[in-house]
């Protein structure tokens, strides 16, 4: 079975960020990407968290530029880094 690895990025618009786009029909597609964040715990340690984002995007109907997209729906999944993914 095929396996795809997405490198975590700071945000979906970062240059060279990994993502997958799957066409649904002429006006919609699914976009999947992975982000990370770093935060300080109450004990003063730093911890990294990663999230996988899944969005259904569609072309804006009322906009003249055919490259304008908007999010139709989205969901996010936290990656458990303790389990080694």
Backbone as a chain_set.jsonl record, in Angstrom:
{"seq": "XXXXXXXXXXXXXXXXXXXXXXXXXXXXXXXXXXXXXXXXXXXXXXXXXXXXXXXXXXXXXXXXXXXXXXXXXXXXXXXXXXXXX", "coords": {"N": [[0.848, -1.169, 0.0], [0.508, 2.229, -0.75], [2.315, 4.915, 0.823], [2.352, 8.104, 2.231], [4.405, 10.688, 3.31], [4.165, 13.622, 5.131], [5.974, 16.488, 5.66], [6.047, 18.337, 8.632], [5.042, 21.748, 8.794], [5.265, 25.306, 9.509], [2.977, 26.741, 8.815], [0.222, 26.482, 6.468], [0.835, 28.037, 4.257], [3.513, 28.337, 4.034], [6.554, 28.531, 2.225], [7.393, 25.908, 0.024], [6.0, 24.037, 1.536], [4.695, 20.855, 2.403], [1.894, 19.255, 0.966], [-1.199, 17.616, 0.095], [-3.348, 17.47, -2.639], [-6.518, 16.515, -3.618], [-8.626, 16.065, -6.239], [-12.164, 16.535, -6.254], [-14.36, 17.245, -7.815], [-15.032, 19.435, -10.644], [-15.065, 21.912, -9.36], [-14.181, 21.61, -6.736], [-11.869, 20.426, -4.195], [-9.945, 18.242, -2.034], [-7.74, 19.161, 0.495], [-4.809, 18.276, 2.182], [-2.623, 18.728, 4.855], [0.163, 19.23, 7.131], [0.877, 20.661, 10.282], [2.967, 22.243, 12.802], [3.601, 23.142, 16.227], [5.24, 24.83, 18.939], [5.396, 24.848, 22.418], [5.668, 26.079, 25.822], [5.788, 24.125, 28.723], [4.214, 23.818, 32.003], [6.253, 23.085, 33.683], [8.445, 24.279, 32.663], [9.63, 23.131, 30.48], [9.981, 22.577, 26.926], [7.619, 21.685, 24.498], [6.656, 19.932, 21.592], [3.995, 20.009, 19.289], [1.979, 18.403, 16.84], [-0.239, 18.664, 14.064], [-2.618, 17.304, 11.834], [-4.291, 18.554, 9.068], [-7.357, 18.602, 7.337], [-9.021, 19.782, 4.601], [-11.886, 20.756, 2.746], [-11.97, 22.373, -0.174], [-13.289, 24.979, -2.298], [-13.954, 26.65, -5.428], [-14.436, 30.169, -5.516], [-17.532, 31.404, -6.323], [-18.475, 33.976, -6.848], [-16.36, 35.552, -7.594], [-14.068, 37.077, -9.786], [-11.546, 36.04, -10.41], [-10.31, 32.985, -11.296], [-8.617, 31.509, -9.724], [-9.196, 31.78, -7.077], [-9.924, 30.47, -3.961], [-11.971, 29.024, -1.394], [-12.563, 27.809, 1.95], [-14.643, 25.111, 2.373], [-15.27, 23.142, 4.239], [-13.62, 21.894, 7.191], [-11.347, 19.928, 9.164], [-9.339, 18.874, 11.947], [-6.637, 16.88, 13.178], [-4.901, 15.835, 15.988], [-1.536, 14.797, 16.266], [-0.126, 12.069, 17.865], [2.756, 12.289, 19.352], [4.134, 10.885, 21.228], [3.69, 8.181, 20.8], [5.12, 7.625, 18.543], [3.935, 7.975, 16.115]], "CA": [[0.0, 0.0, 0.0], [1.276, 3.471, -0.829], [2.391, 5.696, 2.052], [2.798, 9.471, 1.965], [4.903, 11.393, 4.487], [4.082, 15.073, 5.039], [6.833, 17.178, 6.621], [5.317, 19.39, 9.329], [5.456, 23.109, 8.481], [4.721, 26.278, 10.45], [1.607, 27.018, 8.373], [-0.025, 25.906, 5.132], [1.304, 28.933, 3.199], [4.971, 28.391, 4.054], [7.138, 28.127, 0.947], [7.796, 24.497, -0.075], [5.265, 23.204, 2.487], [4.101, 19.64, 1.831], [0.451, 19.087, 1.046], [-1.8, 16.752, -0.912], [-4.624, 17.955, -3.163], [-7.255, 15.456, -4.299], [-9.817, 16.633, -6.877], [-13.459, 15.897, -6.038], [-15.038, 17.537, -9.075], [-14.428, 20.598, -11.296], [-14.99, 23.096, -8.514], [-13.797, 21.326, -5.352], [-10.826, 19.437, -3.939], [-9.561, 18.024, -0.648], [-6.344, 19.528, 0.755], [-4.31, 17.687, 3.432], [-1.287, 19.195, 5.193], [0.534, 18.985, 8.527], [1.528, 21.804, 10.916], [3.504, 21.988, 14.141], [3.735, 24.271, 17.132], [6.07, 24.567, 20.104], [4.935, 25.624, 23.562], [6.352, 25.812, 27.078], [4.94, 23.473, 29.722], [4.245, 24.442, 33.335], [7.535, 22.719, 34.303], [9.518, 25.014, 31.997], [10.124, 22.383, 29.321], [9.317, 22.892, 25.67], [6.997, 20.512, 23.897], [6.227, 20.13, 20.204], [2.742, 19.352, 18.926], [1.732, 18.368, 15.397], [-1.64, 18.518, 13.704], [-2.943, 17.046, 10.431], [-5.478, 19.318, 8.683], [-8.055, 18.146, 6.134], [-9.961, 20.821, 4.189], [-12.562, 20.689, 1.45], [-11.888, 23.715, -0.752], [-14.055, 25.17, -3.534], [-13.744, 27.927, -6.1], [-15.411, 31.196, -5.179], [-18.402, 31.638, -7.482], [-18.733, 35.382, -7.109], [-15.095, 36.261, -7.746], [-13.657, 36.98, -11.195], [-10.296, 35.298, -10.539], [-10.607, 31.555, -11.174], [-7.69, 30.889, -8.782], [-9.596, 32.109, -5.712], [-10.533, 29.325, -3.304], [-12.396, 29.21, -0.011], [-12.755, 26.562, 2.681], [-16.03, 24.672, 2.507], [-15.294, 22.484, 5.546], [-12.28, 21.488, 7.608], [-11.193, 19.227, 10.433], [-7.936, 18.72, 12.325], [-6.328, 15.73, 14.015], [-3.628, 15.948, 16.691], [-0.645, 13.653, 16.098], [0.426, 11.629, 19.139], [4.206, 12.146, 19.161], [4.629, 9.927, 22.238], [3.536, 6.826, 20.266], [5.944, 7.458, 17.362], [3.03, 8.074, 14.967]], "C": [[0.898, 1.239, 0.0], [1.23, 4.206, 0.506], [2.959, 7.068, 1.71], [3.232, 10.102, 3.274], [4.811, 12.894, 4.237], [5.001, 15.691, 6.083], [6.007, 18.255, 7.313], [5.893, 20.764, 8.975], [4.795, 24.06, 9.475], [3.278, 26.649, 10.1], [1.449, 26.552, 6.936], [0.514, 26.764, 3.992], [2.819, 29.073, 3.162], [5.518, 27.878, 2.726], [7.654, 26.693, 1.044], [7.125, 23.604, 0.957], [4.668, 22.005, 1.75], [2.589, 19.674, 1.982], [0.003, 18.152, -0.068], [-3.101, 17.41, -1.346], [-5.279, 16.846, -3.966], [-8.502, 16.072, -4.922], [-11.072, 15.83, -6.548], [-14.295, 16.03, -7.304], [-14.403, 18.8, -9.647], [-14.226, 21.781, -10.36], [-14.515, 22.853, -7.1], [-12.639, 20.339, -5.288], [-10.592, 19.322, -2.442], [-8.081, 18.38, -0.519], [-5.954, 18.973, 2.128], [-2.889, 18.205, 3.653], [-1.068, 19.027, 6.698], [1.255, 20.213, 9.086], [2.085, 21.396, 12.281], [3.513, 23.29, 14.934], [4.592, 23.852, 18.31], [5.548, 25.444, 21.236], [5.691, 25.199, 24.816], [5.374, 25.203, 28.072], [5.053, 24.207, 31.054], [5.544, 24.133, 34.073], [8.716, 23.425, 33.646], [10.14, 24.293, 30.821], [9.38, 22.85, 28.07], [8.785, 21.604, 25.054], [6.521, 20.875, 22.492], [4.922, 19.38, 19.984], [2.568, 19.437, 17.412], [0.262, 18.079, 15.144], [-1.763, 18.258, 12.207], [-4.264, 17.75, 10.136], [-6.054, 18.749, 7.383], [-9.107, 19.197, 5.808], [-10.618, 20.451, 2.869], [-12.631, 22.12, 0.948], [-12.765, 23.783, -2.0], [-13.75, 26.532, -4.114], [-14.822, 28.905, -5.665], [-16.229, 31.519, -6.427], [-18.538, 33.109, -7.84], [-17.456, 36.199, -7.289], [-14.577, 36.034, -9.157], [-12.384, 36.168, -11.414], [-10.547, 33.813, -10.298], [-9.669, 30.835, -10.212], [-8.033, 31.209, -7.327], [-10.384, 30.947, -5.118], [-10.969, 29.707, -1.902], [-12.648, 27.849, 0.612], [-14.238, 26.274, 2.834], [-16.23, 23.971, 3.85], [-13.868, 22.079, 5.897], [-12.352, 20.739, 8.94], [-9.704, 19.054, 10.69], [-7.787, 17.541, 13.273], [-4.971, 15.948, 14.662], [-2.838, 14.657, 16.499], [-0.039, 13.325, 17.455], [1.906, 11.343, 18.958], [4.805, 11.16, 20.142], [4.629, 8.501, 21.688], [4.396, 6.604, 19.013], [5.131, 7.415, 16.091], [2.684, 6.705, 14.45]], "O": [[1.924, 1.273, 0.679], [0.238, 4.135, 1.231], [3.942, 7.171, 0.976], [2.49, 10.052, 4.256], [5.328, 13.384, 3.233], [4.827, 15.444, 7.276], [5.324, 19.023, 6.635], [7.11, 20.914, 8.87], [3.875, 23.673, 10.196], [2.453, 26.848, 10.993], [2.437, 26.259, 6.263], [0.64, 26.277, 2.868], [3.355, 29.834, 2.356], [5.006, 26.907, 2.169], [8.279, 26.317, 2.036], [7.625, 22.515, 1.235], [4.197, 22.129, 0.619], [2.074, 20.083, 3.023], [0.723, 17.925, -1.04], [-3.876, 17.86, -0.502], [-4.673, 16.297, -4.886], [-9.364, 16.56, -4.191], [-11.05, 14.6, -6.56], [-14.863, 15.056, -7.798], [-13.336, 19.205, -9.186], [-13.303, 22.571, -10.556], [-14.445, 23.8, -6.317], [-12.444, 19.526, -6.192], [-10.99, 20.197, -1.673], [-7.264, 17.95, -1.333], [-6.668, 19.168, 3.111], [-2.05, 18.133, 2.755], [-2.001, 18.721, 7.44], [2.15, 20.75, 8.433], [1.727, 20.356, 12.835], [3.443, 24.384, 14.375], [4.668, 22.67, 18.645], [5.29, 26.632, 21.044], [6.274, 24.116, 24.873], [4.262, 25.703, 28.244], [5.882, 25.103, 31.214], [5.901, 24.855, 35.004], [9.864, 23.196, 34.027], [11.09, 24.797, 30.222], [8.3, 23.435, 28.149], [9.443, 20.564, 25.094], [6.046, 21.984, 22.247], [4.765, 18.247, 20.44], [2.96, 20.421, 16.785], [-0.391, 17.357, 15.897], [-1.097, 18.91, 11.402], [-5.243, 17.57, 10.86], [-5.313, 18.453, 6.445], [-9.983, 19.479, 6.626], [-9.972, 19.895, 1.981], [-13.269, 22.975, 1.563], [-12.965, 22.777, -2.681], [-13.343, 27.452, -3.404], [-15.977, 28.525, -5.468], [-15.67, 31.868, -7.467], [-18.699, 33.45, -9.012], [-17.483, 37.422, -7.148], [-14.64, 34.916, -9.669], [-12.171, 35.655, -12.512], [-10.957, 33.427, -9.203], [-9.893, 29.664, -9.907], [-7.231, 30.933, -6.434], [-11.378, 30.496, -5.688], [-10.398, 30.612, -1.292], [-12.909, 26.867, -0.083], [-14.993, 27.092, 3.36], [-17.241, 24.182, 4.52], [-13.016, 21.939, 5.02], [-13.289, 20.903, 9.722], [-8.9, 19.084, 9.758], [-8.682, 17.24, 14.063], [-3.99, 16.217, 13.968], [-3.396, 13.562, 16.56], [0.501, 14.206, 18.123], [2.278, 10.277, 18.466], [5.897, 10.646, 19.899], [5.477, 7.695, 22.069], [4.402, 5.499, 18.471], [5.587, 6.873, 15.084], [1.931, 6.582, 13.483]]}, "num_chains": 1, "name": "protein.A"}
